[in-house]
Amino acid sequence: MHKEKRQHTRLVLHSKANIKIGDLSIEAASENLSLKGAFVAAVRPVELNDVVAFSFTNIPISAKAKVVRVTDRGIGLQFENTLLD
């Protein structure tokens, strides 16, 4: 049986988003969101452990994040701080 490692509940949230690495801006779409991270589909791949600026295009939420997972479906981001900090 698989034990869930997440500390925060994830909510389904389909929204346009943006990932910025240095001067490069990448279009993305969120699939889910928690206080400490998000899973997004991006039009361009990023590397594991990249540090990025993540923001939604029409929701006033943004965060600095680390890429902690890369799959064929998208990327997992871990926020530097929770969204409440």
C-alpha positions in Angstrom: 0.0 0.0 0.0 1.3 3.5 -1.0 1.7 5.9 1.9 0.9 9.5 1.1 3.9 11.8 1.8 2.2 15.1 1.3 1.6 17.3 4.4 -0.9 19.6 2.7 -4.1 18.8 0.9 -4.0 19.3 -2.9 -6.9 21.0 -4.6 -7.8 20.6 -8.3 -7.1 23.9 -9.9 -7.0 24.3 -13.7 -5.7 27.7 -14.5 -3.2 29.3 -16.9 0.1 30.0 -15.2 3.6 31.2 -16.0 7.0 29.8 -15.0 10.0 32.1 -15.2 13.6 30.9 -15.2 15.9 33.9 -15.4 14.8 35.9 -18.4 12.9 32.9 -19.9 9.1 32.8 -19.5 7.3 29.5 -20.0 3.5 29.1 -20.5 2.0 26.5 -18.2 -1.3 25.2 -16.9 -1.9 24.2 -13.3 -3.5 20.8 -12.5 -3.5 21.1 -8.7 -2.3 23.3 -5.9 -1.5 23.1 -2.2 -0.1 25.5 0.4 3.4 24.1 -0.4 3.4 23.2 -4.0 1.7 22.7 -7.4 1.7 20.3 -10.3 1.7 22.0 -13.7 1.9 21.1 -17.4 4.4 23.3 -19.2 4.9 23.9 -22.9 8.6 23.6 -22.5 10.5 21.2 -20.2 12.4 22.3 -17.2 15.2 20.5 -15.3 14.9 18.8 -11.9 16.1 21.1 -9.1 15.7 24.3 -11.2 14.6 27.3 -9.1 11.7 29.1 -10.8 9.3 32.0 -10.3 5.7 30.6 -10.5 2.6 32.7 -11.0 -1.0 32.3 -12.2 -2.0 34.6 -15.1 -5.4 35.5 -13.6 -5.2 34.7 -9.9 -3.0 36.9 -7.6 -0.8 34.1 -6.4 2.9 33.8 -7.1 5.8 32.0 -5.4 9.5 31.1 -5.8 9.6 27.3 -6.3 12.0 24.4 -6.9 11.3 21.8 -9.5 11.0 18.5 -7.5 9.4 16.2 -10.1 9.5 16.0 -13.9 7.1 13.5 -15.7 5.7 13.2 -19.2 2.5 14.9 -17.8 4.2 17.9 -16.2 6.3 19.2 -13.4 6.0 19.2 -9.6 6.9 22.4 -7.9 7.7 22.9 -4.2 7.2 26.5 -3.0 10.0 28.1 -1.0 7.4 29.3 1.5 3.8 28.3 2.0 1.2 30.4 0.2 0.2 31.8 3.6 3.7 33.1 4.5 
